[in-house]
């Protein structure tokens, strides 16, 4: 099998009610790049990359498309099923920029599953449970609004709630207290600062909410600051933005820097490397959130397959990213039901992309 064509589609994903997180950062529409890889065997694979604005991580939407333009000449004519070789080529021809490589890698996993007649999760280690636990993210806002949104998520069956903080510490303390005011037995709360606090601010919030049972997530931008807070705060601790490579994860495990790790497919450069990181954390008994930076239907499908093939004792939660949007471009995605995600056994990613919904390609290579 050989790659004959790589097509890029630009899709605007309006976020329902918008998404606000640390330091007033807000995204109302996500700029997604959907990738289609066609082969001489008549099979097509799909991938997607959606940076959450250029201010979140070292990634931006236009960079996905520009980076793939540079990579495409080195990929046309190669066997997409030889994933190790393909990733080696991408790493050789483009240093860094994992968010550019991720949709290509995911599309090739889709092709591998279709060629083998197996769902991607079977190739990532096999289905580990019937459904995976979901969390719902409550965007940063007024305390009463966050309390209401938490109640709405609870009514939909979500038992794991992520509260977005990372602004003024005094206001964030009120947000945490309001969001958890009606906490029920069996619920899990995460308070995610998305790198928005200084070390002192993080410790102030942690200490003044010590009576509440929640997981403190990525309070500071610098790994050293997060490690210092982790060692002094009373809460369980989760790292996200600090884990951008397998080397980052190895360092965090060595330093005992977290109780929970966040594995995002695009940050790692695709399913191939995300699987390695996932398996490393699982071998160390570290619970994980398995998700992506952001994305629509195609990204949500990839997340579902990685999550459902993760041992349940090491899967804290996953997410249904596409259900935060009002635009959909595919059918057959993993489905949320009563706070859990169900993933099909259809070969590949198991989705049927509506090309009419995608519109005309942004670019086609060659």
C-alpha positions in Angstrom: 0.0 0.0 0.0 1.3 3.5 -0.9 0.2 7.0 0.0 -1.1 8.7 -3.2 -2.7 11.9 -1.9 -2.8 14.0 1.3 -5.7 16.4 1.5 -6.2 19.1 4.1 -9.6 20.6 5.2 -10.0 23.6 7.4 -13.0 23.4 9.6 -14.3 26.1 12.0 -15.7 24.5 15.2 -18.0 26.9 17.1 -17.7 26.0 20.8 -21.1 25.9 22.6 -21.2 28.8 25.1 -17.4 29.5 24.4 -14.5 28.2 26.4 -12.7 30.4 29.0 -9.7 29.3 31.0 -6.6 30.8 32.7 -5.9 34.5 32.8 -9.0 35.4 30.8 -8.1 33.4 27.7 -11.2 32.5 25.8 -11.9 30.5 22.6 -15.3 30.8 20.9 -14.4 29.0 17.6 -11.6 26.4 17.2 -9.7 26.2 13.9 -9.4 22.6 13.0 -7.4 20.9 10.3 -8.8 17.5 9.1 -6.4 15.4 7.1 -7.4 12.7 4.6 -4.8 10.2 3.3 -5.7 8.3 0.2 -3.9 5.2 -1.0 -3.4 3.1 -4.1 -5.4 0.3 -2.3 -8.6 2.4 -2.4 -8.6 3.0 1.3 -8.7 6.5 3.0 -7.6 7.3 6.5 -8.5 10.4 8.6 -6.8 12.5 11.2 -7.3 15.8 12.9 -5.4 18.5 14.8 -7.0 21.4 16.6 -4.7 23.7 18.7 -6.7 25.6 21.3 -5.5 29.0 20.2 -1.9 30.0 19.7 -1.6 31.2 23.3 -2.2 27.8 24.9 0.7 25.6 23.7 3.5 26.0 21.2 1.1 25.3 18.4 -1.1 27.2 16.1 -3.8 26.2 13.6 -2.2 27.6 10.5 1.1 25.9 11.5 -0.6 22.5 11.1 -1.3 23.2 7.5 2.0 24.8 6.7 3.9 22.0 8.4 2.1 19.3 6.5 2.9 21.2 3.3 6.6 20.7 4.1 6.2 17.1 5.1 3.9 15.9 2.3 6.6 15.5 -0.4 8.5 13.1 1.9 5.4 11.0 2.6 3.8 10.6 -0.9 4.7 7.1 -2.2 5.4 5.6 1.3 3.6 2.7 2.9 1.2 4.2 5.5 1.1 0.9 7.4 4.8 1.1 8.3 4.1 3.5 11.1 7.6 3.3 12.7 9.3 4.2 9.5 6.7 7.0 8.7 7.3 8.6 12.1 11.0 8.4 11.7 10.7 10.2 8.4 8.6 12.9 9.8 11.0 13.4 12.8 13.9 13.6 10.4 12.4 16.1 8.0 10.7 18.3 10.5 12.3 18.8 13.9 9.7 19.2 16.7 6.2 20.4 15.9 4.4 17.2 17.1 1.0 18.8 16.5 1.8 18.9 12.7 2.6 15.2 12.7 -0.2 14.0 14.8 -3.1 14.0 12.2 -0.9 12.2 9.7 0.0 9.5 12.3 -3.7 9.1 13.3 -4.8 8.8 9.7 -2.3 6.0 9.2 -3.6 4.2 12.2 -7.1 4.5 10.7 -5.7 2.9 7.5 -4.0 0.2 9.4 -7.2 -0.7 11.2 -9.2 -0.8 8.0 -6.5 -2.9 6.2 -6.5 -5.4 9.1 -10.3 -5.4 9.5 -9.9 -4.4 13.2 -10.8 -1.3 15.2 -7.9 0.9 16.2 -8.3 0.0 19.8 -7.6 -3.6 19.1 -4.2 -2.5 17.6 -3.5 -0.3 20.6 -3.7 -3.1 23.1 -7.2 -4.3 22.9 -10.5 -3.3 24.5 -10.1 -3.1 28.3 -13.7 -2.3 29.2 -17.2 -1.9 27.7 -17.1 1.9 28.2 -14.8 4.6 29.5 -15.5 7.2 32.3 -16.0 10.7 30.9 -15.4 14.1 32.6 -17.2 17.4 31.8 -15.2 20.6 31.8 -16.9 23.6 33.4 -15.6 26.8 31.8 -14.3 29.6 34.0 -16.9 32.1 35.0 -18.9 33.5 37.9 -19.1 31.1 40.9 -22.9 30.8 40.7 -22.7 30.1 37.0 -20.1 27.4 37.6 -22.2 25.9 40.3 -25.2 25.8 37.8 -23.0 24.2 35.0 -21.8 21.6 37.4 -25.3 20.7 38.3 -26.2 20.4 34.6 -23.3 18.1 34.0 -24.4 16.0 37.0 -27.9 15.7 35.6 -26.4 14.4 32.4 -24.7 11.6 34.3 -21.2 12.9 34.6 -19.5 12.0 37.8 -16.1 13.6 37.1 -16.1 17.4 36.8 -13.2 19.6 35.8 -13.5 23.2 37.1 -11.5 25.8 35.2 -9.6 28.2 37.4 -6.2 29.9 37.0 -7.3 33.6 37.4 -7.3 35.8 40.5 -6.7 33.5 43.5 -9.5 35.0 45.6 -12.0 34.6 42.8 -10.8 31.1 42.1 -11.3 30.1 45.7 -14.9 31.2 45.3 -15.2 29.2 42.1 -13.9 26.0 43.6 -16.1 26.4 46.6 -19.2 27.1 44.5 -18.5 24.3 42.0 -18.1 21.8 44.8 -20.9 23.1 47.0 -23.3 20.3 46.0 -20.6 17.5 45.7 -22.1 14.1 46.0 -20.6 10.8 47.1 -18.6 9.1 44.3 -18.0 12.3 42.4 -14.5 13.3 41.4 -13.5 17.0 41.0 -10.4 18.4 39.3 -9.5 22.1 39.5 -7.5 23.0 36.4 -5.5 26.2 36.4 -4.0 25.6 33.0 -0.7 27.1 34.1 -2.4 30.4 35.2 -1.0 30.8 38.7 2.4 31.6 40.2 3.8 29.3 42.8 2.6 31.5 45.6 -0.9 31.9 44.2 -1.2 28.1 43.7 -0.2 27.4 47.3 -2.6 30.1 48.5 -5.6 28.5 46.7 -4.5 25.0 47.7 -4.2 25.8 51.4 -7.4 27.9 51.6 -9.4 25.0 50.0 -7.7 22.2 51.9 -11.0 21.0 53.3 -12.2 20.1 49.8 -11.4 16.8 48.1 -10.2 17.6 44.6 -7.3 17.0 42.3 -5.2 20.1 41.6 -4.3 20.3 38.0 -1.3 22.0 36.4 -1.3 25.2 38.5 1.9 26.8 37.1 3.6 27.1 33.7 7.0 26.0 34.8 7.6 22.3 35.7 9.8 23.3 38.7 7.0 25.5 40.2 4.5 22.7 39.7 6.9 20.3 41.5 7.3 22.7 44.4 3.5 23.1 44.7 3.0 19.3 44.4 5.4 18.7 47.3 3.6 21.3 49.6 -0.1 21.3 48.7 -2.5 18.9 50.4 -4.4 17.9 47.3 -3.7 15.1 44.8 -1.8 16.5 41.9 -2.2 16.2 38.1 0.2 17.4 35.3 -0.9 18.3 31.8 0.9 21.0 30.0 4.3 20.0 31.5 4.0 16.5 29.8 4.7 17.2 26.1 7.1 14.3 25.3 8.1 10.9 26.6 11.1 12.6 28.1 8.9 14.9 30.1 6.9 11.9 31.4 10.0 10.0 32.4 11.3 13.0 34.3 7.9 13.4 36.1 7.8 9.8 37.0 11.4 9.9 38.4 10.6 13.1 40.4 7.2 11.7 41.7 5.8 14.9 40.3 2.2 13.8 39.9 -0.6 11.4 41.0 -2.4 11.8 37.6 -1.0 12.3 34.1 -2.8 13.9 31.2 -2.0 12.2 27.8 -3.0 14.3 24.9 -2.6 12.8 21.4 -1.6 15.9 19.5 1.0 17.0 22.2 2.8 13.7 21.7 2.7 13.7 17.9 0.0 11.1 17.3 -1.3 7.8 18.5 2.1 6.0 18.0 3.9 8.1 20.6 0.8 8.7 22.8 0.5 4.9 23.1 4.1 4.7 24.3 3.5 7.4 27.0 0.3 5.7 28.0 2.0 2.4 28.4 4.8 3.9 30.4 2.4 5.5 32.8 0.4 2.3 33.1 3.5 0.3 33.9 4.2 2.7 36.8 0.6 2.5 38.0 -0.2 6.2 37.2 -3.8 7.0 36.5 -4.4 9.0 33.3 -6.7 11.4 31.6 -6.6 10.3 27.9 -7.7 13.0 25.5 -6.5 15.6 23.1 -5.7 19.3 23.1 -9.0 20.0 21.3 -10.8 18.7 18.3 -14.0 17.6 16.5 -15.4 14.3 15.4 -12.2 12.8 14.0 -10.0 13.7 17.0 -12.8 12.4 19.4 -12.7 9.1 17.6 -8.9 8.7 18.1 -9.3 9.7 21.8 -12.0 7.0 22.3 -9.8 4.2 20.9 -6.8 5.1 23.0 -9.0 5.4 26.1 -10.9 2.2 25.7 -7.6 0.3 25.2 -6.2 1.7 28.5 -6.3 -0.6 31.6 -9.3 0.7 33.6 -7.3 0.9 36.8 -5.1 3.5 35.0 -7.8 5.4 33.2 -9.1 8.2 35.4 -11.2 9.6 32.6 -11.5 10.6 29.0 -13.6 13.2 27.1 -16.0 13.5 24.2 -14.5 16.6 22.6 -16.8 16.8 19.7 -19.8 17.3 21.9 -18.5 20.7 23.0 -19.2 21.9 19.4 -22.2 22.8 17.2 -20.7 21.5 14.0 -20.2 17.9 13.1 -18.5 16.3 10.0 -18.7 12.6 10.7 -20.9 9.7 11.9 -20.1 6.7 14.0 -18.0 8.5 16.6 -17.7 7.2 20.2 -21.0 8.0 22.0 -21.4 9.4 25.5 -24.1 7.8 27.6 -24.7 8.6 31.3 -21.2 9.9 31.8 -19.4 7.1 30.0 -18.0 6.8 26.5 -18.9 3.9 24.2 -16.5 3.0 21.4 -17.5 0.8 18.4 -15.7 -2.2 17.0 -15.9 -1.0 13.4 -12.5 -1.3 11.6 -10.2 1.7 11.8 -11.4 4.7 13.6 -14.9 3.5 12.9 -16.2 6.8 11.5 -17.8 7.9 8.3 -16.7 11.4 7.3 -19.2 13.6 5.6 -17.1 15.2 2.9 -19.9 17.6 1.9 -19.7 19.0 5.5 -16.0 19.5 5.1 -16.3 21.6 2.0 -13.5 22.0 -0.6 -10.0 21.0 0.5 -7.7 23.7 1.7 -4.8 22.0 -0.1 -4.1 18.7 -1.8 -0.7 17.0 -2.2 0.8 16.2 -4.5 
